[in-house]
Amino acid sequence: MAQIFHRSANSLARMSILGGLFILVTVGAVLAELQRSPYVTRQHEARVQNPPFSHQHHVGGMGLDCRYCHTSVEDSNFAGIPPTKTCMNCHAQIWSTQPMLEPVRESYRTGKSLVWIRVHDLPDFVYFDHSIHINKGVGCQSCHGQVDKMPLMYMEHSLQMEWCLSCHREPEKYLRPKTVQVDVKEDESHKIIDEGRTEEGNIFSMKYEQPSALNPVYVKIAADKPVQKFTDQIELGKILKDQYHLRNVQDITSCSTCHR
C-alpha cells in the first residue's frame, strides 16, 4: 500500500505536540503573573473616600496614634472603624463648616454611619486576627506601609498567601520591640553610659526603622537587664521571638492557622 502521509508528517506531529505544550506553559505563566499583578490585587491603587480622609494629614501631620481611631486593634481580630463621634471630637471645633466634611456632620446629626470603601479586604475563607500580630511584635507599618505618607489610603502589599507566608516562615525579619530606649548615650568605646528614657507604643510608630550599623536600636529586653544595643534585625528578631513566645514555623505556616 502506498504511504498516505509524507515522512515530514512525523516531525510536524512532534512539533505540534511540543508547540501545544509550550503554549499551555506560556499561558499558565502569564495567568500566574496576572494573578499576582496590581491589576488583580489592586495593590497601590488609592481609594477615594467620602469624606476624603487623609492618613498623611492625621497621622503624619497631626501625629494621631493608630489606636485613637482603631480602638480594638490590640484585643480583637478587627482593628475597628471609628464612630462619627470620634471624628467630631475634633471637627466640632476644627473645620466645622467646611463643605467637604458635611457627610461627617450629617452622619452625626442623623446617627447614620459613614460608608467607607474597604481598602484591605481579605477573602471570607481567610482568618486574620489583628490583635495576635500586634501582641507578637508586628508593627502596623509592616503590613499597611507608611500610612503617614498616604494622602489617600492604598494597599502597600498584595496580601496574597505567598506574601503572608514569607513573614510566617521567617518572622524574625519583621518583629519589632514594643518599647525602645531613646536619648541613649555612649562613651568613646561605644559603651552605654546613659540608658536614656523608655518610649512606649513602638508597634504603632511610623518612624521606627529596623536596626542597622547606621541606625542602632536600643532595647531593654527585661526590667532587670541593662539596655542592649542592636545593629542587626535578625539578632533582635530571634530574641523577640523567644520573648513573645511565638509558635514554631510549622505551626504558623499550617493551613489551619488561617483557613478555619
C-alpha positions in Angstrom: 0.0 0.0 0.0 1.2 3.4 -0.9 2.3 5.7 2.1 -0.5 8.2 2.8 1.5 10.8 4.7 4.8 12.2 3.8 7.7 11.4 6.3 7.8 15.0 7.3 4.4 14.5 9.0 6.1 12.7 11.9 8.2 15.8 12.5 5.2 18.1 12.2 3.3 15.9 14.7 6.2 16.1 17.2 6.5 19.9 16.7 2.7 20.3 17.2 2.8 18.4 20.5 5.8 20.4 21.7 4.2 23.7 20.4 1.0 22.9 22.2 2.8 22.2 25.5 4.8 25.4 25.1 1.6 27.4 24.6 0.0 25.8 27.7 3.0 26.5 29.8 3.2 30.1 28.5 -0.5 30.8 29.1 -0.2 29.3 32.6 2.8 31.5 33.4 1.0 34.6 32.1 -2.1 33.8 34.2 0.0 33.2 37.3 1.8 36.6 36.9 -1.6 38.3 36.1 -2.9 36.8 39.4 -0.1 38.5 41.3 -0.3 41.8 39.4 -1.8 45.0 40.8 -4.5 44.7 38.1 -5.9 41.8 40.2 -4.7 42.7 43.7 -5.4 46.4 43.4 -2.0 47.0 45.1 -1.0 50.7 45.3 -4.4 51.7 44.0 -5.6 54.7 46.1 -9.3 54.6 47.1 -11.3 57.8 47.1 -13.4 58.1 50.2 -16.4 60.4 51.1 -15.4 62.3 53.1 -11.8 62.4 51.8 -9.8 61.1 54.8 -6.0 61.6 54.7 -3.8 59.4 56.9 -0.9 61.7 55.8 -2.6 64.6 57.5 -3.9 62.9 60.6 -1.0 60.6 61.3 1.9 62.3 59.7 0.9 65.9 60.2 -1.2 65.8 63.4 0.6 62.8 65.0 -2.5 60.8 65.8 -1.8 57.3 67.2 -3.4 54.4 65.2 -5.3 53.4 68.3 -7.2 56.7 68.6 -9.4 55.6 65.7 -8.7 51.8 65.5 -9.6 51.2 69.2 -9.9 47.4 69.2 -6.7 46.6 67.3 -4.9 45.3 70.4 -7.6 43.0 71.6 -9.7 42.0 68.7 -9.4 40.4 65.3 -10.9 43.5 63.8 -9.0 46.8 64.1 -12.2 48.8 64.3 -13.7 51.7 62.4 -14.2 54.8 64.4 -17.7 56.1 65.0 -18.6 59.5 63.8 -18.3 60.8 67.3 -14.6 60.2 67.2 -14.3 62.5 64.1 -16.5 65.1 65.8 -14.3 65.2 68.9 -12.1 67.5 66.8 -14.3 68.6 63.9 -17.0 70.1 66.1 -14.4 72.9 66.5 -11.9 72.5 63.7 -13.1 72.9 60.1 -16.6 72.8 61.5 -18.1 74.5 58.5 -16.1 73.0 55.6 -18.3 71.6 52.9 -16.0 68.5 52.4 -16.9 67.4 56.0 -20.7 67.7 55.5 -21.0 63.9 55.3 -19.5 63.7 58.8 -21.8 66.3 60.3 -24.8 64.7 58.6 -23.8 61.3 60.0 -23.5 62.8 63.5 -26.9 64.6 63.2 -28.8 61.6 61.8 -27.0 58.7 63.6 -26.5 57.1 60.2 -23.0 55.5 59.9 -20.5 56.8 57.3 -19.9 54.4 54.4 -16.2 53.8 53.9 -14.7 51.9 50.9 -12.7 49.0 52.3 -9.0 49.0 51.2 -7.6 45.9 52.9 -10.2 43.2 52.1 -9.2 39.6 52.6 -11.3 36.8 51.2 -14.0 35.3 53.5 -12.1 32.0 53.7 -9.1 33.7 55.3 -9.0 34.2 59.1 -6.9 37.2 60.2 -6.5 38.5 63.8 -5.0 42.0 64.3 -4.5 41.5 68.0 -2.3 38.5 67.7 0.0 40.2 65.2 0.2 43.4 67.4 0.9 41.5 70.6 3.6 39.4 68.9 5.5 42.4 67.7 4.4 43.0 64.2 4.1 46.8 63.5 1.3 48.4 61.7 3.8 49.6 59.1 4.9 46.1 58.2 1.5 45.3 56.6 0.0 48.7 55.9 3.1 50.6 54.8 3.9 54.2 55.6 0.3 55.4 56.1 1.7 58.7 57.4 2.7 59.4 53.8 -0.6 58.4 52.2 -2.9 61.3 51.3 -5.3 58.5 50.2 -5.1 55.0 51.6 -3.9 52.2 49.4 -2.6 48.6 49.9 1.2 48.6 50.2 1.4 44.9 49.8 -0.6 42.3 47.8 -2.0 40.5 50.9 -1.8 37.3 48.9 -0.9 34.0 50.6 2.7 33.9 49.4 3.3 37.3 50.9 1.9 36.3 54.3 3.9 33.1 54.2 7.1 35.0 53.5 6.7 36.5 57.0 5.4 33.4 58.8 8.4 31.4 57.6 10.9 34.0 58.9 9.2 36.2 61.4 12.5 37.3 63.0 12.9 39.6 59.9 9.9 41.7 60.8 9.4 41.7 64.6 10.0 44.9 66.5 10.2 45.7 70.2 7.2 47.1 71.9 9.3 49.7 73.7 12.6 51.3 72.7 15.2 53.4 74.6 15.8 56.9 73.2 18.4 59.5 74.1 20.9 56.8 75.0 24.4 58.0 75.4 27.6 56.0 74.7 31.3 56.8 75.6 34.1 56.7 73.1 34.4 52.9 73.3 30.6 52.6 72.5 29.8 51.5 76.0 26.3 52.7 77.2 26.8 55.2 79.9 23.2 56.6 80.0 20.2 54.4 79.2 18.0 57.3 78.3 14.3 57.0 78.6 11.7 54.4 77.5 9.4 55.2 74.6 6.2 53.3 74.5 3.9 52.3 71.6 6.7 51.4 69.2 4.5 48.8 67.5 2.4 51.7 66.2 5.2 54.1 65.3 5.7 55.1 61.7 9.2 56.4 62.4 10.6 53.1 63.6 13.5 51.7 61.5 15.0 48.3 61.7 18.4 48.2 63.4 21.5 48.7 61.3 25.0 49.9 61.8 23.9 53.4 60.9 20.7 53.2 62.9 21.2 51.1 66.1 18.1 50.3 68.2 18.4 50.3 71.9 16.1 47.9 73.8 15.6 46.9 77.4 14.7 43.2 76.9 13.8 42.8 80.6 13.3 45.1 83.5 16.2 43.5 85.4 18.6 43.6 82.5 20.7 46.5 81.1 19.8 48.2 77.8 21.1 46.3 74.8 22.3 47.8 71.5 21.2 46.1 68.3 22.6 46.7 64.8 21.2 43.6 63.2 17.5 42.8 62.7 17.9 39.1 62.7 19.7 39.1 66.0 17.0 41.3 67.6 14.2 39.3 65.9 15.4 36.0 67.3 15.4 37.4 70.8 12.0 38.9 70.3 10.7 35.5 69.0 11.5 34.0 72.4 10.3 36.9 74.4 6.9 37.0 72.6 6.6 33.2 72.8 6.0 32.7 69.1 4.9 29.3 68.0 7.2 27.3 65.7 7.3 27.9 62.0 5.5 24.6 61.3 2.5 25.8 63.4 2.2 29.3 61.9 2.5 28.1 58.3 -0.1 25.3 58.8 -3.1 25.7 56.6 -5.4 25.6 59.7 -3.8 28.7 61.1 -5.5 31.0 58.5 -8.1 28.7 57.0 -10.5 27.6 59.7 
